[in-house]
Amino acid sequence: MRLDLIIEEDMAEEIGRILGYDKVKGEIPKINFQPKQNEIYSKILFARTKLLNDGYSEVMNSTFCNTGEVSVLASASDRIF
């Protein structure tokens, strides 16, 4: 399941990448591309947008090791007003 395929051009780019851009004809065919809505992703995006609009900050961390503990703050006491 690909969540990054939003518009028709995204699908066309992926087809060209997989087949090879040199094999893609210069004519653009009309396709009826309608991606399926991912319900879980939509809910996550809604919650994220709501929290960001309410003034919360988003932090994305990455690590170079695949072991360790994961923790989540129990409260929003570090929120900046």
N, CA, C and O atoms as a printed pandas DataFrame, in Angstrom:
     atom_number atom_name residue_name chain_id  residue_number  x_coord  y_coord  z_coord
0              1         N          MET        A               1    0.850   -1.162    0.000
1              2        CA          MET        A               1    0.000    0.000    0.000
2              3         C          MET        A               1    0.902    1.232    0.000
3              4         O          MET        A               1    1.794    1.354    0.839
4              5         N          ARG        A               2    0.672    2.122   -0.922
5              6        CA          ARG        A               2    1.492    3.309   -1.061
6              7         C          ARG        A               2    0.670    4.532   -0.670
7              8         O          ARG        A               2   -0.308    4.866   -1.339
8              9         N          LEU        A               3    1.058    5.187    0.393
9             10        CA          LEU        A               3    0.340    6.373    0.868
10            11         C          LEU        A               3    0.815    7.637    0.172
11            12         O          LEU        A               3    0.189    8.689    0.304
12            13         N          ASP        A               4    1.921    7.546   -0.572
13            14        CA          ASP        A               4    2.461    8.735   -1.218
14            15         C          ASP        A               4    1.931    8.928   -2.633
15            16         O          ASP        A               4    2.288    9.912   -3.280
16            17         N          LEU        A               5    1.095    8.029   -3.135
17            18        CA          LEU        A               5    0.498    8.190   -4.454
18            19         C          LEU        A               5   -0.820    8.943   -4.294
19            20         O          LEU        A               5   -1.858    8.359   -3.982
20            21         N          ILE        A               6   -0.750   10.243   -4.514
21            22        CA          ILE        A               6   -1.908   11.094   -4.258
22            23         C          ILE        A               6   -2.606   11.491   -5.555
23            24         O          ILE        A               6   -3.829   11.397   -5.660
24            25         N          ILE        A               7   -1.834   11.932   -6.537
25            26        CA          ILE        A               7   -2.415   12.431   -7.785
26            27         C          ILE        A               7   -1.960   11.546   -8.940
27            28         O          ILE        A               7   -1.087   10.694   -8.773
28            29         N          GLU        A               8   -2.559   11.756  -10.117
29            30        CA          GLU        A               8   -2.255   10.943  -11.286
30            31         C          GLU        A               8   -0.780   10.994  -11.650
31            32         O          GLU        A               8   -0.209    9.989  -12.075
32            33         N          GLU        A               9   -0.164   12.148  -11.487
33            34        CA          GLU        A               9    1.242   12.305  -11.849
34            35         C          GLU        A               9    2.152   11.419  -10.987
35            36         O          GLU        A               9    3.195   10.960  -11.450
36            37         N          ASP        A              10    1.751   11.184   -9.734
37            38        CA          ASP        A              10    2.522   10.293   -8.868
38            39         C          ASP        A              10    2.540    8.878   -9.438
39            40         O          ASP        A              10    3.583    8.223   -9.450
40            41         N          MET        A              11    1.390    8.410   -9.909
41            42        CA          MET        A              11    1.308    7.074  -10.491
42            43         C          MET        A              11    2.107    7.010  -11.790
43            44         O          MET        A              11    2.808    6.029  -12.034
44            45         N          ALA        A              12    2.011    8.033  -12.615
45            46        CA          ALA        A              12    2.760    8.062  -13.873
46            47         C          ALA        A              12    4.262    8.033  -13.604
47            48         O          ALA        A              12    5.003    7.355  -14.317
48            49         N          GLU        A              13    4.712    8.744  -12.604
49            50        CA          GLU        A              13    6.132    8.764  -12.259
50            51         C          GLU        A              13    6.603    7.375  -11.818
51            52         O          GLU        A              13    7.692    6.942  -12.196
52            53         N          GLU        A              14    5.797    6.682  -11.029
53            54        CA          GLU        A              14    6.165    5.348  -10.571
54            55         C          GLU        A              14    6.224    4.358  -11.734
55            56         O          GLU        A              14    7.122    3.518  -11.788
56            57         N          ILE        A              15    5.282    4.453  -12.654
57            58        CA          ILE        A              15    5.291    3.570  -13.821
58            59         C          ILE        A              15    6.542    3.815  -14.642
59            60         O          ILE        A              15    7.198    2.867  -15.074
60            61         N          GLY        A              16    6.879    5.083  -14.862
61            62        CA          GLY        A              16    8.085    5.413  -15.605
62            63         C          GLY        A              16    9.339    4.932  -14.896
63            64         O          GLY        A              16   10.272    4.458  -15.544
64            65         N          ARG        A              17    9.373    5.046  -13.605
65            66        CA          ARG        A              17   10.541    4.614  -12.838
66            67         C          ARG        A              17   10.721    3.100  -12.933
67            68         O          ARG        A              17   11.842    2.613  -13.074
68            69         N          ILE        A              18    9.613    2.354  -12.854
69            70        CA          ILE        A              18    9.693    0.896  -12.871
70            71         C          ILE        A              18    9.994    0.376  -14.281
71            72         O          ILE        A              18   10.867   -0.474  -14.455
72            73         N          LEU        A              19    9.272    0.884  -15.284
73            74        CA          LEU        A              19    9.469    0.407  -16.653
74            75         C          LEU        A              19   10.741    0.943  -17.284
75            76         O          LEU        A              19   11.350    0.288  -18.129
76            77         N          GLY        A              20   11.131    2.115  -16.877
77            78        CA          GLY        A              20   12.256    2.813  -17.502
78            79         C          GLY        A              20   11.714    3.982  -18.296
79            80         O          GLY        A              20   10.828    3.812  -19.133
80            81         N          TYR        A              21   12.238    5.163  -18.039
81            82        CA          TYR        A              21   11.709    6.362  -18.682
82            83         C          TYR        A              21   11.879    6.317  -20.198
83            84         O          TYR        A              21   11.091    6.924  -20.923
84            85         N          ASP        A              22   12.893    5.608  -20.686
85            86        CA          ASP        A              22   13.117    5.523  -22.126
86            87         C          ASP        A              22   12.054    4.680  -22.833
87            88         O          ASP        A              22   11.910    4.784  -24.051
88            89         N          LYS        A              23   11.307    3.850  -22.105
89            90        CA          LYS        A              23   10.282    2.994  -22.696
90            91         C          LYS        A              23    8.889    3.628  -22.654
91            92         O          LYS        A              23    7.945    3.084  -23.226
92            93         N          VAL        A              24    8.759    4.754  -21.991
93            94        CA          VAL        A              24    7.458    5.419  -21.879
94            95         C          VAL        A              24    7.217    6.256  -23.117
95            96         O          VAL        A              24    8.062    7.065  -23.501
96            97         N          LYS        A              25    6.061    6.064  -23.744
97            98        CA          LYS        A              25    5.710    6.819  -24.946
98            99         C          LYS        A              25    5.444    8.278  -24.604
99           100         O          LYS        A              25    5.115    8.613  -23.466
100          101         N          GLY        A              26    5.589    9.127  -25.590
101          102        CA          GLY        A              26    5.392   10.559  -25.412
102          103         C          GLY        A              26    3.935   10.971  -25.271
103          104         O          GLY        A              26    3.651   12.108  -24.894
104          105         N          GLU        A              27    3.014   10.073  -25.564
105          106        CA          GLU        A              27    1.591   10.379  -25.458
106          107         C          GLU        A              27    1.092   10.048  -24.060
107          108         O          GLU        A              27    1.453    9.015  -23.497
108          109         N          ILE        A              28    0.289   10.895  -23.516
109          110        CA          ILE        A              28   -0.267   10.661  -22.181
110          111         C          ILE        A              28   -1.661   10.060  -22.329
111          112         O          ILE        A              28   -2.575   10.729  -22.810
112          113         N          PRO        A              29   -1.832    8.796  -21.917
113          114        CA          PRO        A              29   -3.164    8.198  -22.005
114          115         C          PRO        A              29   -4.064    8.711  -20.887
115          116         O          PRO        A              29   -3.585    9.087  -19.817
116          117         N          LYS        A              30   -5.336    8.724  -21.132
117          118        CA          LYS        A              30   -6.295    9.135  -20.117
118          119         C          LYS        A              30   -6.620    7.927  -19.255
119          120         O          LYS        A              30   -7.143    6.927  -19.747
120          121         N          ILE        A              31   -6.312    8.020  -17.987
121          122        CA          ILE        A              31   -6.628    6.935  -17.057
122          123         C          ILE        A              31   -7.528    7.476  -15.956
123          124         O          ILE        A              31   -7.476    8.657  -15.610
124          125         N          ASN        A              32   -8.332    6.612  -15.430
125          126        CA          ASN        A              32   -9.220    6.992  -14.338
126          127         C          ASN        A              32   -8.581    6.510  -13.040
127          128         O          ASN        A              32   -8.930    5.451  -12.518
128          129         N          PHE        A              33   -7.638    7.303  -12.526
129          130        CA          PHE        A              33   -6.901    6.929  -11.319
130          131         C          PHE        A              33   -7.555    7.578  -10.111
131          132         O          PHE        A              33   -7.575    8.801   -9.980
132          133         N          GLN        A              34   -8.081    6.750   -9.242
133          134        CA          GLN        A              34   -8.671    7.236   -8.010
134          135         C          GLN        A              34   -8.132    6.389   -6.874
135          136         O          GLN        A              34   -8.589    5.265   -6.666
136          137         N          PRO        A              35   -7.153    6.923   -6.130
137          138        CA          PRO        A              35   -6.578    6.131   -5.045
138          139         C          PRO        A              35   -7.598    5.864   -3.951
139          140         O          PRO        A              35   -8.493    6.673   -3.707
140          141         N          LYS        A              36   -7.453    4.730   -3.302
141          142        CA          LYS        A              36   -8.338    4.403   -2.192
142          143         C          LYS        A              36   -7.933    5.217   -0.974
143          144         O          LYS        A              36   -6.748    5.452   -0.738
144          145         N          GLN        A              37   -8.907    5.637   -0.220
145          146        CA          GLN        A              37   -8.661    6.406    0.996
146          147         C          GLN        A              37   -8.281    5.455    2.121
147          148         O          GLN        A              37   -9.024    4.521    2.424
148          149         N          ASN        A              38   -7.138    5.684    2.734
149          150        CA          ASN        A              38   -6.698    4.882    3.862
150          151         C          ASN        A              38   -7.280    5.503    5.128
151          152         O          ASN        A              38   -6.871    6.588    5.542
152          153         N          GLU        A              39   -8.230    4.814    5.734
153          154        CA          GLU        A              39   -8.967    5.359    6.875
154          155         C          GLU        A              39   -8.069    5.628    8.087
155          156         O          GLU        A              39   -8.215    6.657    8.745
156          157         N          ILE        A              40   -7.151    4.720    8.383
157          158        CA          ILE        A              40   -6.256    4.897    9.532
158          159         C          ILE        A              40   -5.333    6.096    9.304
159          160         O          ILE        A              40   -5.145    6.920   10.199
160          161         N          TYR        A              41   -4.757    6.188    8.094
161          162        CA          TYR        A              41   -3.874    7.306    7.769
162          163         C          TYR        A              41   -4.626    8.632    7.861
163          164         O          TYR        A              41   -4.078    9.621    8.348
164          165         N          SER        A              42   -5.870    8.660    7.400
165          166        CA          SER        A              42   -6.680    9.880    7.465
166          167         C          SER        A              42   -6.912   10.314    8.906
167          168         O          SER        A              42   -6.856   11.506    9.210
168          169         N          LYS        A              43   -7.173    9.359    9.798
169          170        CA          LYS        A              43   -7.388    9.691   11.203
170          171         C          LYS        A              43   -6.111   10.216   11.847
171          172         O          LYS        A              43   -6.151   11.171   12.622
172          173         N          ILE        A              44   -4.979    9.593   11.527
173          174        CA          ILE        A              44   -3.694   10.056   12.063
174          175         C          ILE        A              44   -3.397   11.465   11.566
175          176         O          ILE        A              44   -2.975   12.323   12.342
176          177         N          LEU        A              45   -3.613   11.706   10.281
177          178        CA          LEU        A              45   -3.367   13.030    9.708
178          179         C          LEU        A              45   -4.277   14.083   10.333
179          180         O          LEU        A              45   -3.841   15.205   10.589
180          181         N          PHE        A              46   -5.546   13.727   10.581
181          182        CA          PHE        A              46   -6.479   14.655   11.217
182          183         C          PHE        A              46   -6.012   15.016   12.624
183          184         O          PHE        A              46   -6.000   16.187   13.002
184          185         N          ALA        A              47   -5.624   13.987   13.403
185          186        CA          ALA        A              47   -5.166   14.226   14.776
186          187         C          ALA        A              47   -3.889   15.070   14.781
187          188         O          ALA        A              47   -3.754   15.988   15.590
188          189         N          ARG        A              48   -2.961   14.761   13.886
189          190        CA          ARG        A              48   -1.709   15.513   13.792
190          191         C          ARG        A              48   -1.981   16.979   13.474
191          192         O          ARG        A              48   -1.429   17.871   14.118
192          193         N          THR        A              49   -2.826   17.223   12.485
193          194        CA          THR        A              49   -3.158   18.592   12.083
194          195         C          THR        A              49   -3.841   19.337   13.217
195          196         O          THR        A              49   -3.536   20.504   13.464
196          197         N          LYS        A              50   -4.756   18.681   13.904
197          198        CA          LYS        A              50   -5.473   19.298   15.027
198          199         C          LYS        A              50   -4.500   19.702   16.130
199          200         O          LYS        A              50   -4.570   20.820   16.640
200          201         N          LEU        A              51   -3.595   18.801   16.499
201          202        CA          LEU        A              51   -2.638   19.103   17.564
202          203         C          LEU        A              51   -1.679   20.221   17.167
203          204         O          LEU        A              51   -1.357   21.087   17.980
204          205         N          LEU        A              52   -1.225   20.201   15.914
205          206        CA          LEU        A              52   -0.334   21.272   15.456
206          207         C          LEU        A              52   -1.048   22.620   15.450
207          208         O          LEU        A              52   -0.459   23.637   15.815
208          209         N          ASN        A              53   -2.309   22.629   15.040
209          210        CA          ASN        A              53   -3.080   23.876   15.036
210          211         C          ASN        A              53   -3.366   24.380   16.446
211          212         O          ASN        A              53   -3.550   25.580   16.652
212          213         N          ASP        A              54   -3.403   23.463   17.424
213          214        CA          ASP        A              54   -3.632   23.846   18.818
214          215         C          ASP        A              54   -2.350   24.298   19.518
215          216         O          ASP        A              54   -2.371   24.633   20.703
216          217         N          GLY        A              55   -1.242   24.306   18.788
217          218        CA          GLY        A              55   -0.008   24.827   19.351
218          219         C          GLY        A              55    1.000   23.808   19.825
219          220         O          GLY        A              55    2.051   24.179   20.347
220          221         N          TYR        A              56    0.706   22.539   19.658
221          222        CA          TYR        A              56    1.675   21.514   20.040
222          223         C          TYR        A              56    2.792   21.448   19.002
223          224         O          TYR        A              56    2.606   21.843   17.851
224          225         N          SER        A              57    3.933   20.954   19.410
225          226        CA          SER        A              57    5.070   20.802   18.508
226          227         C          SER        A              57    5.219   19.336   18.129
227          228         O          SER        A              57    4.878   18.439   18.900
228          229         N          GLU        A              58    5.731   19.114   16.934
229          230        CA          GLU        A              58    5.967   17.759   16.465
230          231         C          GLU        A              58    7.470   17.496   16.462
231          232         O          GLU        A              58    8.256   18.323   16.000
232          233         N          VAL        A              59    7.849   16.354   16.976
233          234        CA          VAL        A              59    9.252   15.953   16.992
234          235         C          VAL        A              59    9.366   14.603   16.316
235          236         O          VAL        A              59    8.638   13.670   16.658
236          237         N          MET        A              60   10.280   14.492   15.352
237          238        CA          MET        A              60   10.542   13.220   14.684
238          239         C          MET        A              60   12.001   12.891   14.903
239          240         O          MET        A              60   12.886   13.618   14.453
240          241         N          ASN        A              61   12.247   11.806   15.586
241          242        CA          ASN        A              61   13.611   11.380   15.875
242          243         C          ASN        A              61   13.915   10.100   15.114
243          244         O          ASN        A              61   13.030    9.281   14.868
244          245         N          SER        A              62   15.155    9.944   14.754
245          246        CA          SER        A              62   15.588    8.687   14.165
246          247         C          SER        A              62   16.811    8.207   14.923
247          248         O          SER        A              62   17.538    8.996   15.527
248          249         N          THR        A              63   17.023    6.919   14.883
249          250        CA          THR        A              63   18.137    6.336   15.607
250          251         C          THR        A              63   18.906    5.400   14.683
251          252         O          THR        A              63   18.360    4.890   13.705
252          253         N          PHE        A              64   20.151    5.183   14.995
253          254        CA          PHE        A              64   20.974    4.315   14.173
254          255         C          PHE        A              64   21.101    2.910   14.754
255          256         O          PHE        A              64   21.873    2.098   14.244
256          257         N          CYS        A              65   20.357    2.617   15.806
257          258        CA          CYS        A              65   20.366    1.265   16.350
258          259         C          CYS        A              65   18.930    0.769   16.408
259          260         O          CYS        A              65   17.996    1.566   16.490
260          261         N          ASN        A              66   18.757   -0.527   16.365
261          262        CA          ASN        A              66   17.399   -1.075   16.334
262          263         C          ASN        A              66   17.020   -1.766   17.647
263          264         O          ASN        A              66   16.110   -2.594   17.670
264          265         N          THR        A              67   17.708   -1.433   18.732
265          266        CA          THR        A              67   17.322   -1.969   20.033
266          267         C          THR        A              67   17.182   -0.818   21.010
267          268         O          THR        A              67   17.763    0.250   20.812
268          269         N          GLY        A              68   16.432   -1.030   22.034
269          270        CA          GLY        A              68   16.252    0.003   23.043
270          271         C          GLY        A              68   14.797    0.156   23.419
271          272         O          GLY        A              68   13.931   -0.564   22.922
272          273         N          GLU        A              69   14.544    1.095   24.295
273          274        CA          GLU        A              69   13.196    1.318   24.783
274          275         C          GLU        A              69   12.557    2.508   24.074
275          276         O          GLU        A              69   13.237    3.444   23.653
276          277         N          VAL        A              70   11.251    2.446   23.955
277          278        CA          VAL        A              70   10.476    3.534   23.387
278          279         C          VAL        A              70    9.652    4.123   24.509
279          280         O          VAL        A              70    9.013    3.389   25.262
280          281         N          SER        A              71    9.659    5.442   24.632
281          282        CA          SER        A              71    8.867    6.067   25.692
282          283         C          SER        A              71    8.060    7.225   25.125
283          284         O          SER        A              71    8.454    7.862   24.148
284          285         N          VAL        A              72    6.944    7.475   25.748
285          286        CA          VAL        A              72    6.059    8.563   25.365
286          287         C          VAL        A              72    5.810    9.401   26.605
287          288         O          VAL        A              72    5.605    8.865   27.694
288          289         N          LEU        A              73    5.828   10.720   26.438
289          290        CA          LEU        A              73    5.553   11.588   27.574
290          291         C          LEU        A              73    4.138   11.366   28.069
291          292         O          LEU        A              73    3.203   11.265   27.274
292          293         N          ALA        A              74    3.980   11.291   29.376
293          294        CA          ALA        A              74    2.682   11.019   29.971
294          295         C          ALA        A              74    1.784   12.258   29.997
295          296         O          ALA        A              74    0.561   12.140   30.072
296          297         N          SER        A              75    2.390   13.442   29.934
297          298        CA          SER        A              75    1.588   14.658   29.964
298          299         C          SER        A              75    2.185   15.680   29.024
299          300         O          SER        A              75    3.267   15.482   28.470
300          301         N          ALA        A              76    1.480   16.759   28.853
301          302        CA          ALA        A              76    1.947   17.836   27.989
302          303         C          ALA        A              76    2.555   18.953   28.831
303          304         O          ALA        A              76    2.410   20.129   28.499
304          305         N          SER        A              77    3.231   18.594   29.910
305          306        CA          SER        A              77    3.769   19.606   30.805
306          307         C          SER        A              77    4.927   20.382   30.162
307          308         O          SER        A              77    5.293   21.458   30.634
308          309         N          ASP        A              78    5.498   19.834   29.088
309          310        CA          ASP        A              78    6.590   20.536   28.428
310          311         C          ASP        A              78    6.084   21.440   27.287
311          312         O          ASP        A              78    6.886   22.021   26.556
312          313         N          ARG        A              79    4.788   21.553   27.141
313          314        CA          ARG        A              79    4.193   22.364   26.087
314          315         C          ARG        A              79    4.495   23.834   26.312
315          316         O          ARG        A              79    4.373   24.336   27.430
316          317         N          ILE        A              80    4.886   24.515   25.262
317          318        CA          ILE        A              80    5.204   25.939   25.336
318          319         C          ILE        A              80    3.933   26.736   25.001
319          320         O          ILE        A              80    3.293   26.497   23.977
320          321         N          PHE        A              81    3.588   27.663   25.860
321          322        CA          PHE        A              81    2.382   28.462   25.627
322          323         C          PHE        A              81    2.724   29.781   25.020
323          324         O          PHE        A              81    1.834   30.588   24.753
